[in-house]
Amino acid sequence: MSSQNMEVGHILASMQYQIIGGMTMSSLRTPRLKSLLTRSLFLGFANFFLAGGVLAQWSSWEPVEGITIEAHPSCVIWGLKNLDCFVRGTDDFLWHNWLEGDRWHGWEFRGAGGSEGEKIKGPPSCVTLGANRFYCFARGFADYVWGRKYNGSTWDAWTRVSNKPMQLTEGSPSCVGRGTDRIDCFVHGPDNHMWHGWMGDGHWTNFWKSRDGVLTEQPSCVARDANRVDCFARGTNKALFHSWLVGSQWNGWQLLGGGLAIEGPPFCLKTWGNRIDCFARGSNDHMWHGWLVGDQWNDWQSRDGQLLERPSCVSRGQNQLNCFARIKGAGGAVWHTWLDGGEWKWEPLGGDFIIQEQPTCVSWGPNRIDCLARGPDKVMCHLWWPKRAPTSPPPPPPECPPNQKCQ
């Protein structure tokens, strides 16, 4: 790849980013701006081709200041450039921040104080069911699961949504949204079963149900479509197991991956088509990757690396997978791997900046990735691709002759 092509690719990336940067969702209704959006996406693909598929122009880690946080954030996307993040502050309350264009709005308090349900223990698990509709769930200090929702204009009060205390080894339930009115939450129960609670038609079930299994920690659950949820968990033999819901019918736990021992919970996500990809840290600390297409499991493959914990992965579209992890020997700094010409390649990101646990990474399109994490001073930090090209400062004002007004 020539340096000239790389430079052209970087210029195109800058053009693409600046075109999208001035848009709002409502402005996309005009034919002219729809045409500009189409052009920007074309430029983004051109940049990716000319740069040889290598993701260039990452930002550095930047602090999102205002509060200090406990554990990793929970972030949701619900459209072009709509990213909302929720955290447990060091005061044990829920806090909320979101991107407005290329700037963070500022932290807003989502707890009112005074009751057991409004202080949380562990990170929240938040989902969206559409534009500007959020549901957040967390463990309270008595180990019940609590939830609250935002309907587009107001936040409801915290409501207890589990009928019994739950053993949450990771501090938060695994919740997924389906369609426009269904949410399913899953937890590692005190009997090591997976317990399931759900909301439909605006009403939360009164009693959670056991979905059996012998789990060692929280499951990783994925909504494949409006009618199906797939859950993956590590059993007591350290192997990966799979159970799934179709309609109202649960299918029992099945062993996947021939008994490969994994360390800690898997990270699973819906990627493209009818496919779910799972990633985990193996006993040799490599990142292992397996995937489910329909009901056919494609067995574990090593993607190398020396991971400290499970990775955080995103899909930017067909055949586009990117994973992020803290690597042993890097002191807690983040490394990035992606599929490049049939092989996975690792690269360091963000210099030697140290984060305290795995990052939370999301993608709202083929040309954008955002990673959020807790930095060494407990402030949420933000790393993204592509880095916006520096803009030239405005020209200086004209000099005015004495006693005259400049126009």
N, C-alpha and C positions, 0 to 999 in steps of 0.2 A: 504494500500500500504506500503510495507516494505521500510525501509531506504536503504537496499541493492539494491532493484529494482530501487529506485530513483537514487542512485549513478550510477548504470549501465546505466540508461537512460541518465544521464548527460554526461557520457563518450562517449556514442554513438552519442549524439548531437555534441560533440566536434569533433569526427572523421568525421562525415558527413559534418560539416562546413568547416573543413580544406581540405577535398577532393575537394569540390566545389571551395574553395577560390583560388586555383591555376589555374583555367581554364579560357580560353577566349572563345568567341563564335566560332572563327575559329578553335580552337583546338578540338572542339567536333566532328569534321569530322572524326577523327581517331577511328577505332573500339575499341582500348584499352581505350581511354578516355570516349567513349560512355559507355563502360562496367563499368568504374569507376563511371560515373554519375548515372547509374542504381543502383549500389551498394550504393551510397551516399543517394539516395532517399529512398532505403529500410531501411537504418540505421535511417534516419529521422523519418519514420513511426514507426520503432521499439522504438525509443526514446519517441515518443508521446504516444504509447501504455503503455510502462513500467512506464511512469510518471503519468499514470492514467488520461491522457487528460489535465493535468494542464500545462499551458504554463510557464515553468520555465526559469531561466537564462536570464532575461531581462538586457540590459545594463542600465547604468545611462545616463542622458541627457548629451550630449557633445556638446560644441559650435563649429559651423562652421564659423570661424572668417574671417575677411577681410573687411566686410562692415556691416553697420547697415541697417535694413529693416523696411518697413512700412507694417503692416498686415501680414497675413499668406502666406506661399509660395504655389505655384502651381507646383505639381510634377507629372511626367509621367514615366511610365515603358514601355519598349519595348523589353523585353527579359530577359533571365537569368542574374540577377545582373546588369541590365542596368537601372539606376535611374538618371533622370535629374530633377533639381529643378530650378524654375524661380521665381524671386521676384521683387517687386518694392523697390528700395533702398530709403533711406531718401533723396537722391538727385532727386527723381522722375524719375529715369531712370530704364530700365529693366536690370537685372543682371542674370547670369546663372552659375550654378555649377553642377557638376555631380560626382558620385562615380566611382572611378577607383580601382577595387578590393575592398579593405576595407578602402580606403582613398579617401578623397575629392580632386578633381583636383585643386580647387581654383577658386575664382570668376572671371568671364569674363564679360566685359561691352558689353551690347547689344543695346546701344543707341549711336547716334553720335552727339546729341546736335544741337540746333539751330532752330528747327522747331516745330510747335505745335504738330505734330503727334508723335514725338519721346519722349516727356515727357508724363508720364501716371498718371492717377488719380485713385487710387485704385489698388488692386492686379490684376495681369494678370490671364487669363484663357488659359491654354496651353493644346494642344492635340498632339498626334502622329498618323501618318498614316503608320508607318512601321519603319524599322531600321534606326535610326539616321535622321529621318525627323520630324521636329517640326513646329507647327504653334502656335503663341501666339497672344492673343487678349486682349485689355484693353481699358478703357475709357480715352480719351484725356481730356485736360482741358476745351475744349468747349463742352464736353459731347457727341461728336461723338465717335463711336467705331472704333478703329484702329487695324491693324493686321500686322504681319510680319512673314516670314517663313524662315526655314533653310532647304536646299535641300541635306544636307549631306556633303557639302564642304563650302558653303557661305550662309550668311544671306542676304535676300532682305531688301530693305528699308521699313520703315513704310508706309502703305497704308491705306487711309480712307475707311472702308468697310461698313459704314452705311450712308444712304442718308439724315439722319435727326438726331438731338440731341436726346439722349435717357436718360431716368430717371433710373439710376442704384443705387438702395438703398444700395446694398452690394458692389458696386464699380467695379464689373466685370461681363461680360456676362457669361451665361452658355453654353459652347461649347462642342460638341461631334464629334468624328471622326467615319466614317463608311467606311468599305472596304479600298480601296487604294487611293481614290481620292475625297471623299465627306466629307465635314465638315458642320455642322449645328450649328448656334449660336442663342441664345434666350435671350431676355432682357425684363424687366419690363418697358413698355413704359410710356410716360407722361400721357397717357389716361387710365392707369391701365390695358391696354390690354397686352398680350404677343406678342412681335414682333419677327419676324423670318427672318434671312438672311442666305444664304448658298453659298457654293463653290462646284462646280463640274467640272471635266475635267480641273482643273487648273484655272478656271475663277470664279470670285466672282459676285454674282447677283448685279445688279445696284440698285435695290430697295427692301427694306425690306417690308414684308407683315404682317399685323395684323392677329393674330390667336385668337382674341377675348379674352374672360375671363374677370374677375374682380379681379386682383391680388393685393396683398398687398406688395409683394417684389419679388425678383428674383425667377424664377422657378428652379426646379432641374430636369434636363433632362438626359435620358439614351438611348444609342444606343443598342437596343436589338439584332439586327443583321444588315446586310448591307442594308436591305430594310425597317427597322422600327425604329422609335424614339418614346419614351414615355416621356411625360412631366408631372410633378406633381407640384402643387402650392397651397398656402394657399389663400383662398378667403376672402372677407371682413367679412364673418361670422366666420372666423378662422378655417373653416373646410378644409379638403384636397380635391382637385379637380384634375382630370386626363384628359388629351387630348393626342391623339397619331396620328402619321403619318405612313401610310402604302403605300409604293410606292410614289405616288403623291397626295394621298387622305388623307385629315385631317378629324379626327373624333372629334366632339365637346366636350366641357367640361362636365364631369360627376362627381357627388359627390361620394366620397369614405368614408367609415368609419363611416357612420351613423351620421355625424355631430360632431364628437369628436373635441373639441376646442384644437388647437395646438398653441404654442407660437413660432413665427418665422418660417422660411422656413423649409421644410423637407430635409432630406438627403437620397437620393435614389441611389441604385446601382444594376447593373446586378450581379447576384450571380451564379447560376448553372442552366443548362437546359434552359427552357423558363420562367425563374423566375426573378422578380425584387423585392427587399426588400426595404421598406421605414422605416425610423426612424425619430422621432420628439420629441421635448420636449412638454409635455402636460401642461395644466393649473395647475396641481398639481406638476409640475417639474419632474415627472417621465419620463423615456424614454419609449415611446410607439412604437410598432413595428407592421407593417402590411405588407402583401406581395401579389404580383400579380403573379399567375401562368397561363400562357396564357392570357385569358381575365377575369379570375375568381379572385376576390379580397377576401383575407382572412383577417378578420376584426382585428382592433387594439387590441393588448394585451400589458399590462403593463410589463415592464422589470425593474421596481423599479428605484432606484437612485434618486438623487436630483440634476438635471442638471442646469448649468448656461446658456447653449445654446444648440443648436442641437449637436448631437455627430458626429464623423467621424468613419465610419465603413468600413471593408474590408471583402472579401470572399477569403479564402485560398483553396477552393475546395468544393466538395460535402459536405453539412451539416456542413461547417466550417465558422462561422461568429464571428467576433471580433469587438467590438465597444469601442471607447475611448471618454472620455468627461471630462470637468472640472466640479467638484462637489461642490455644496454649502457647506460651512463650512470647505473646504480644502484649502481656500485661493488662488485658481487658480491652484492647483496641478491637475495632470491627474489621473483619475481612468480608469480601464479596466474591461469590462464584456464580457463573452463568454458563449456559451451554453455548459453545463456540465451535462450529464446524465438526460436531460429533464428539467433542470432549469438553469436560468441565474444567474451567480455569479459575484459580483463586488470585485475588489482588487485594492489597490493603486499602482501606478507605479512611478518610478523616485524620490522617497522620497518626500520631501517638496519643490521640485523645482517648481517655479511659471512660467506659460506661460501666454501670454496676450490675447489670444483668442483660439477658438477650434483648435486642431492640424490638420494637414494634414497627413493622414495615407494611406499607399499603401502596397500591397503584390505582389511579383513577383513569388510566388510558395507556396506550402503547408508548407514549413519550413522557411519562412522569412516574417517578418513584419517590416516596417520602418515608424516611425512617425517623422514629422518635425514641428517645431513651432517657434514662435517669443518669445524669452526669455525676462526677465525683463530689460536687457540692450539693447534690440532691435537687438540682434544677433540671426541668425537662429541656432536652436539647434536640435540635432538628437538623437532619442531613438530607439533602435531596438531589435528584438528577432530573433534568439537566440544570446546571448552574446558569443563572441568567447572566448574559454578557453585560459587562459594565457599561453604563450609559454615560454619555458625555455630559459634563456640567452645563447648565444653561449659560448662554453668552452674557457678558457683563452688560449692565444698562448703559445706554449711550451717554456720553458726556454732554452736559447742557451748557450752552453759553451763559455768561453771567446775566442774572435778572430775567431769564427766559424759562418757560415751562416746557419740559420734554413731553412729546406726544407718545 
